[in-house]
Amino acid sequence: MLANLMSLFLLGLIRVLTGAQARW
């Protein structure tokens, strides 16, 4: 369960980071 939550959190973080870089 914890691993699944962490994977979702990492995916969200990566999406935000890529979105921020694409914005710049």
Buried (B, 14 or more C-beta within 10 A) or exposed (E): EEEEEEEEEEEEEEEEEEEEEEEE
